[in-house]
Amino acid sequence: MPDLEPPHPQHLRFARIRRTKWLLRYMPRRARFHTYPLVGRFAEFARKRSYLWSFQYPQIRAAIYLGSVLTLLPVLGQLPIAFGLCLLFRTNFMILGGLQFASNLLTFPFILWGTYHLGSFVLDVTGLDAFAGLIPPPSADPTLSPVAGESAGGSGVGLYVSAFSIGGLLAGLVLGAVLDLLWRFLVLPAAKLRAARRPVTASVTPHDLPPSAP
């Protein structure tokens, strides 16, 4: 079996773009940017920023990590915040904005539960709860919620805010690392293999033909 010729770098780039656009066909694209609330008012401004739609690896990697952290934080208006982060860090909006749809009505309760318990565990293990006075002392009655300990010097609001923030940050970084590894070792090699197997077709135009003998 003859060896496959190494594909041209430009062919690899086009193959990667086609595959990524297929995966992100339901994500905020340049052509549909004006249809989204709030950020749609800046459609003309956004379309002139090429880095918002760039599929170069630096833009992709930053969008994966920022989008993963933002989608796991309990904040409102994630899509406008994502747009602002893209402008600040000059990264891809399709991926960063698309990751925000992972946090929806079905997944939001599980995200809150998971990030809160992760953040509470980290605060308890590191001792930051006692240092900052965020988590109140345990009550003698195990049926009482942590908020009931506020009278003993703790802050229930601080507990929840700190737990959600730390848990969302750590879980988002882990999710970003997983997506980054999948992109580097699964998506990119698959695009290269697909480009290598794609047959090269070319059409011969009249000016390419050798001159006829007299």
N, C-alpha and C positions, 0 to 999 in steps of 0.2 A: 504494500500500500504506500503510495507516494506521500511524503511529508507535506503537511499543509504549510503554505507560505505564511509568514507572519503578517497579520493584517496591518494595514496602514493606520497610524495613530488617529487620523481624522475619521476613518471608518469606525474605530472603536468609540470615539467620542459621540458620533451620531447614533450608534447602537445603544450606548448608555443613555442618551437623551430620550430615544424612542421608548426604551423599556421603562424609564422613570416616569415619563409622561403617561404611559399606560397605567402604571400603578397609582398615579396621582390624578386620574381622570375626574375624580369627584372632589378634588381639592381646589382651593381658590387659585384660579389661573388668571393670566393677564387679560384674556378676552372677556372674562366674567367678573372682573374685579369690581366694576361699577354696580353690580347687583347686591353687594354685601352692605349691611347697615353700617352707618358711621364711616367706616373706612372707604366705602364706595364714593364718597365725596372727593377723595383724593386720587381718583382713578387716573386722570391725565398726568398728575404728578408722579404716580407710581410707575406708570408705563415707561416713563423716560429714564427710570433708574434700572439699568440693565442687571445690576447685581441682585436685585430682588427676584429675578427669574433665571439666574445663572446656576448651572449644574456642575460647576467646578467643585472639586472636593473641599477646598477651604470653606466655601459658602455652605456646602451640604453639611459638613461636620459641625459648624457653629449652629446651624439651624436645628440639627438633631438634638444637641445638648440643651440649647435654650428652650426649644419647644417641649422637650420631655419634662424639664423642671417646671415650666409655666403651667402645663396642663395638669400637674399634680398638686399645684398650690390652690388653696380655696380662695380665689380672687374672682371678682366680677369683671366683665368686659375683657375677656382673654384675647379676643381677636384684635381689638384696637391696641392692646398692650403688645401683642405679637408684632403688629405692624410697626410700632415705635421701636421695638428691639431690633427689627430688621434694618430700619434706617440707621440706628445707632451703631450696630455691629456690621453693617453692610453684608447681610446674609440673605439666603433664599427664603422668600415669603411663602412659596407653595408648601414647603415642608414644615416650616415653623408654624404657619397658620393652620395647615392641615392637621397637625398633631393636636391642636386644641379641640378638635371634634372627638378625640378619644375621651374627653370628659363631657359626658352628656347625662341625661336624666336616668339612664339605666346604670351607668358606671359610677356616677358621682357618689352614691352612698358607700360603695365598696372602697372608693378612693379615700373618702373621709375616714372610714374605719381603719383602713390600713395605715395611712399616714399618721393618724393620731396615735395609734399603738406603737408604731415605729419611733416616733418622736418622743413619746413618753418613756420608752425603753432606753433610748439614748440618753435622755436627761437623767434618768435614774442611775444608769451604769456609770456615767461620767461624773456624777455628783453635782452637776450644774443646777439641779433643782434646789439643793440646800444652799448653794452659794448665792443664787439670785433670788431665793425666796419665792419661786414661782409656784411650786407644788406645795400645798398645805400639808401639815402633819397628818398621818393617818388617824381617822376617827375611831373611837372605841366601838361604834356601831358600824358593822361592815355594810349595812344596807344604805348608808348615806352616800351621796355622790361627793366627789372631790370639792365641789363648790361649797359644800356645807362647812368646810374647814377654813373658810375665809376669816371667820371670827378669831381663829388662832394665829393669824398673821400671814396666811397664804393668800394668793390671788387666783381664783378660778379662771378668770378671763386670761390672765397671763399664762396659765397652764395650757389652755386650749390653743392660744395663739402660738406659743412657743412649740408645742407638740406638732401642730399642723405645719408650721413653717419648716422646722428641722426635718420632720418626716417627709414632707414633700420635696425638700431640697435633696436629701440623700436618696430617696427612691427615684427622683428624676434623674440624678446623675447615674445611677445604676441602669435605669432604662435607656438613657442616652448611650451609655457604653455598650449595651447589648445591641442596640440598633446600629451603632457605629461599626461594631464588629461584623454584623450581618451585612451591612453595606459593603464593607471592604473585602470580605472573604466569601460572600455569596452573590451579591448583585453584580459587582464589578467583574468577577471571573465568569459569571454566566453571560454577561454582555460581550466579553472578549471571545468566548467560545462561540457564541451565536454569530458574531461578526466574522470569525475565522471560517465558519461553515457556510456563510452566505456566498453564493456563486457571484463571481465578478462578471458583469455583462457590459459590453461596450458595442457601440454602433460605429460602423465605418462610414465616414462621410466622403464625398467625391474628392475633396482636396487631399485626403489621406492615401488615396490609391496611387500606386507608382505610375509614372507616365508610360503610355502605351508605346510600343516599338513602332517605328515607321514602316 
